[in-house]
């Protein structure tokens, strides 16, 4: 993976000296169609079959998440909805209006995390 170097301020301590940090340099944004093409080449399915399956997977996951389920995608991740809320003085005062913002939580599988640790990093050559 390629990285560039950027200067950044310390947001916690604005008086602290600026430092330089590595920053990921992404190669491309890979689309659903590209992923479907690659999967189709490695299987007996057509690109259209794969795209349709992925779209149906996304729609089905949305349904299960809205029902309050946790989705376990084996060696990839676990997905769940959570939310932030405001407190009330008594339990009787708590209702849906206390819920302020929903969040989708992605928890990478341990095997996936381990596999992604084996990455080599290359510094982007400066254009100075």
N, C-alpha and C positions, 0 to 999 in steps of 0.2 A: 504494500500500500504506500502510496506517495503522500508526503506531507510537505507543507510549506511552513515558513516561520513568520509569526505575527507578533507585533508589540501590543501589549494589553495593559490597561490600568487595573489596579486592585480595587474592585468594587466595594469590598468590605472596609478597606482602609484607603481612602482617596489620597492620603498624604504619602503613601508608600511609593517607592520607586517603581517605575514601569519595568516590566520584565518581558522577555521574549518566550513564546510558547510554540510548540509544534501544533499544527492545525491540519486536519485531514483534507487532502485534495482528491475529491471524488472524480472518478474517470468519466462516468456517464450516469444517466438515469435510465434504468432498464424498465421497459414497459411490459404490461401484461401480454401484449402480442409477441414480444421477443421471448419472454419466458415460455409462453405456449408453444412457440415454434421450436425452441430447444427441447422441451419435453416431448413434443410430437416426433422429433428426429430420433429420440432415444426410446420410443415406444411404438406400439402398433396403432396408436390413436392419431387422428388428424389434428391439425392446428385448431380447427373449429371445435372439435370435440373437447380438446383441452381447455380452450378459452371458455366454453360453455360450462365445463366442470368447475373451473376456478370462480367464475361469476356466481354459479349456484352455491359454491362453498361460502363465498362472502355473504351472500344473501341469507343463507342458513345460519351462519355464525351470528349475524346481526339479530336474527330472530331469537336464538338461544341466549345471547347476552341480554336482550331486553326482558327475557323471562327470568333473569337473575341467575343464570347458570354460569359456571366456570368451564371454559373450553380448553381441553387438553389435546394438543396436537403432537403427541408423542415426542419424538426427538427434535422438535422445532421449538415449541413454546407453550405456555399457558396464557390464556387471555381471560380477563375479567373486568367488569365494570365496578368502579368504586365512586365515591362522591365526597365532596367537602360539604360541611354543614355548619350552621350556627347553633349554639347551645341555648337552652331555655332554663328558667329557674326551677320548673317542676316538670315531672314526666308527662303530666296532663297537657302541658302547653306544646309538646313536641308533635309536629305533623309534617306533611310533605313540604310545607313552606320553609322549613328549616334547611332543606336540602338546596344548596346553591349552585353546585357545578358538578356534572358527572365527568369522570375520567376513565379512559380505557387504559388498563395496565397490561403491559407485555412483559412476561417473565420468561427469559430465554431458558431452554432446557440445559441441564448441566453438560450433557455431551456436546451440544452445540457450542456452549461457552468454551469448553476445552478445545474443540476443533478450531475455533476462531482465535485462540491464543497463539497458534502456530503461524503467525504472519510475519513476513519480513517487511521492514519499513525502509523507505528510500527517501532521502531529502530531495525536494525539488530544487534544481539548480537555480540559483539567483539570477534574475534578469537585470541586475544592476549594471 
